[in-house]
Amino acid sequence: MPEEYRNIYKICRKSAGFTQEAAAERLGISVESLRAYETGQRVPPDEVVETMSDLYNALHLIVRHVRERNAMYSRVVPEVPQCSVLEASAKLTNRIYAFADSHADRRLMQMAEDNVIDAAERPEFDAIMEDLQCIVEAAMAVRYAKQGHLEEGVK
């Protein structure tokens, strides 16, 4: 597991203000298990990560955990940068306005009207899909944004 993911469990716990002992008790696991998860010796089961996410108020923990564990998920769901609500909201708004200002939404509807994306339309369609992917990533960043300042060590 890459270093940045290995410690995400510890980073979220500390950010929430829990000791290993207090967190382990509330999670219903042993301190040894929590320590193993936080040092990368073992990967926590999804159920434990879901409980950690609730306890630590860290929804982004689930996204990072599942992206690391499931290659198919990583192909479909974009990497979500951890940032503040303000930064994430500004990025989302800017991307939506840029998309609308370019009239890509209208062009997409023109291309899709016949329910066929032909070879001549494909490059423009792919570019529009990339723009939409940026909007999706920005929206997810808002959803998983941290209130206030960033957690130390989370990018």
N, C-alpha and C positions, 0 to 999 in steps of 0.2 A: 504494500500500500504506500503511495507516495507520502512524503513527510507532511505535506500540508493537510492531507486527509487524516493521517494517522492520529494527529492530535486534536482534530476537530471536536471530539467528544470531551476532551479535557478543557479546551478553550471555552466551549459552551457552558460546561459545569462551572468553571471559575467565573465566567462572566455573569452567571446567575447567582453567584455568591454562595455556592455549596462546597463543603468539604467533601472528600471522597466518602467518608463515613456517613454523613448526612444524606448524600445523594444515593449511595448504595442502599441505605435503609428505605428511602422513599421509592426507589426503583424496584425493590424486592429482590435484589441480587447481593452477592457477597462483595466485600471491598476488594478481594482478590480478583474477582471477575471484572469489576470496574477498572481496576488498575491494569489488567491485561488488555482491556479495550483501549484504554487511554495510551498505552505504550505500543500498541500495534501488534501485540503478541497473539491476540484473537480478535476476530470481527464479531461485533455484537449482533444478535439476531434482530430481525426487523421489528419485532414486538418491543424489544428493549429500547431500540432507537426511537420508536414512536413514543414510548413513555418518557424517554429523555427529552424529546422535543417538547412535549407538553410541560414537563417539570421545569425545563430550562427556558421555556418560552422562546424556542429557537426553531421555527419551522424550516429554515434553511438547512438544518442538520439532516432532515429526512432527504432533501434533494441531493445533498452531497453524498450521503451514505448510499442511496440507491444508484446514483450515477456511477459510483465506484464499484458497486457490486454487480451491476447488470449492464453488459455491453450494449444490448438492444436499447435499453432506456437511454444510454448515453448517445446513441445515434439519433434519437428522436427529440429528447429534451435537451435544450441548450445549457451550457455552463451558465450559472447565474452568479454574476459578480456580487460580492457582498459590499454594500455601500449604504449611505444614509438615505433616509426617506426623501430628503430634499434633493440630493444628487440623482437618485433613481427617478423621482418624479420629473425633474427637469429633462433628463435624457428621454423619458417616454414622451413627454409633451413635444420636445424638439423633433423626435423621429416621426410622430404622427403628423405634425405640421409640415415637415419636409415631404412626407409621402403625399399628403393632400395637395400641397403647393405644386408638386411635380405632375399632378393629374394622373398619377399611376393607377389610382382607384378606377377612374373612368376608362383608362386604356385596358385595364384588366377585364372590366365588364365587356368592352368591345371584343376582346379576344375570346372570352368565354361564351359569348352570345350564341355561337353555333355549336358549342359543346365540344369543340375540337381545337387543340393548339397545334397548328401546322408548323412545318420546319422553318418557315419564314418568321413566325411569331415566337418560336422557342427561345432565342436569345433574350428578347425583351421580357418574355414571361419569366424566365429564370432570374433575370435581374429584379423583377418585381417581387418574386418569391424571396430573394435575398433581403430586400427591403422589409418585407413583412416579417421575416425571421428576426431582423433587428428590433422590430416593434414588439414581437413576442418576448424576446430576451429582456427588453426594457420593462415590459409589463411584469414579467416574473421578478425582476429586480425590485420593483415597487412592492410586490406581494411579500417578498422575503427580506425587505429592507430592515435595518436596525434603526431604532429610535435613537436620536442623539448621535454620539460619536461611535466610531467603529470599535469592534472588539479587537483587542490587541492580538496580532498574529493572524487574523482572518482577512483575506484579500477579497 
